[in-house]
Amino acid sequence: MTHRKGVVRLSGTPAGVIEEVEGGTRFRYDSDYLARKDALPISLTLPLRAEPYESRGLHPFFENLLPEGWLLELSTTRLKIPRDDPFGLLLATCADCVGAVEIIGKEEHR
């Protein structure tokens, strides 16, 4: 089974990892990032903590990074990603999101 993950970066600094889990997604801050004195949360809805954030589907913060409207249509068509694969769309389109957060995809086989 292919297990998809993405490194979540804040202003170019790796801050954590988002990954697919059974029935949803999990985001966890990296322990090295949490140890930094200048660490900031990636969102007010995801305050800094060692425990993971688990969500059915994508956490709303990550869902709000996805393209919408005509850009969603263009993205799904050009990238050949089904509309019902928001995690795949996140990995394919958020390496260069508007704002300070980026998600860099990588695959891990289990």
C-alpha positions as CSV (number, residue, x, y, z in Angstrom):
1,M,0.0,0.0,0.0
2,T,1.3,3.4,-0.9
3,H,1.3,5.8,2.0
4,R,1.5,9.5,0.9
5,K,3.1,12.2,3.0
6,G,4.1,15.8,2.7
7,V,6.7,17.9,4.5
8,V,5.0,21.1,5.7
9,R,7.3,24.1,5.6
10,L,6.8,27.6,7.1
11,S,8.8,30.3,5.3
12,G,11.1,27.6,3.9
13,T,11.7,25.9,7.3
14,P,10.5,22.3,7.8
15,A,7.8,22.5,10.5
16,G,6.1,19.1,10.3
17,V,4.6,16.3,8.3
18,I,1.1,15.7,7.0
19,E,0.2,12.1,6.1
20,E,-2.7,10.0,5.0
21,V,-4.0,7.7,7.7
22,E,-7.0,5.3,7.7
23,G,-10.1,7.5,7.3
24,G,-8.3,10.9,7.2
25,T,-5.0,12.7,7.7
26,R,-2.6,13.4,10.5
27,F,-0.4,16.5,11.0
28,R,2.5,16.4,13.4
29,Y,5.0,19.2,14.2
30,D,8.6,18.1,13.9
31,S,10.4,17.8,17.3
32,D,13.3,19.9,16.0
33,Y,11.0,22.6,14.9
34,L,9.2,22.6,18.3
35,A,12.5,23.0,20.1
36,R,13.3,26.2,18.2
37,K,12.9,29.4,20.2
38,D,11.5,31.1,17.1
39,A,8.9,28.4,16.3
40,L,5.6,29.7,15.2
41,P,2.4,27.7,14.5
42,I,1.5,27.2,10.9
43,S,-2.0,28.3,11.8
44,L,-3.9,29.6,14.8
45,T,-6.1,26.4,14.5
46,L,-2.9,24.2,14.8
47,P,-1.1,25.6,17.8
48,L,2.4,24.2,18.6
49,R,2.3,20.9,20.4
50,A,4.0,17.5,20.3
51,E,0.8,15.5,19.9
52,P,-0.5,15.0,16.4
53,Y,-3.6,16.6,14.9
54,E,-5.9,13.9,13.4
55,S,-8.7,14.8,11.1
56,R,-11.4,13.0,9.1
57,G,-10.4,14.2,5.6
58,L,-8.1,17.2,5.5
59,H,-7.9,19.6,8.4
60,P,-9.8,22.8,7.4
61,F,-6.5,24.8,7.4
62,F,-5.0,22.5,4.7
63,E,-8.3,22.3,2.8
64,N,-8.3,26.1,2.5
65,L,-4.9,25.9,0.7
66,L,-6.5,24.0,-2.2
67,P,-7.5,25.7,-5.4
68,E,-11.2,26.6,-5.9
69,G,-13.5,27.4,-8.8
70,W,-12.0,27.7,-12.2
71,L,-8.5,27.1,-10.8
72,L,-9.7,23.8,-9.3
73,E,-11.1,22.7,-12.7
74,L,-7.9,23.6,-14.4
75,S,-5.7,21.9,-11.8
76,T,-7.6,18.6,-11.7
77,T,-7.7,18.5,-15.5
78,R,-4.1,19.3,-16.2
79,L,-2.7,17.3,-13.3
80,K,-5.1,14.4,-13.9
81,I,-6.1,14.3,-10.2
82,P,-9.6,13.3,-9.3
83,R,-11.7,16.0,-7.5
84,D,-12.3,13.5,-4.7
85,D,-8.6,13.3,-3.9
86,P,-7.9,16.4,-1.9
87,F,-4.7,15.0,-0.4
88,G,-3.3,14.4,-3.9
89,L,-4.3,17.8,-4.9
90,L,-2.6,19.3,-1.8
91,L,0.6,17.5,-2.6
92,A,0.5,18.5,-6.3
93,T,-0.4,22.2,-5.9
94,C,0.9,23.4,-2.5
95,A,4.6,23.3,-3.1
96,D,4.2,27.0,-4.1
97,C,1.1,28.2,-2.2
98,V,0.2,31.8,-1.6
99,G,1.5,32.7,1.8
100,A,4.2,31.2,4.0
101,V,3.1,27.6,4.1
102,E,4.3,25.0,1.5
103,I,3.7,21.3,1.3
104,I,6.4,19.3,-0.4
105,G,5.2,15.8,-1.3
106,K,7.0,12.6,-1.0
107,E,5.9,9.0,-1.1
108,E,6.7,6.2,1.3
109,H,5.8,2.6,0.6
110,R,4.6,0.4,3.5
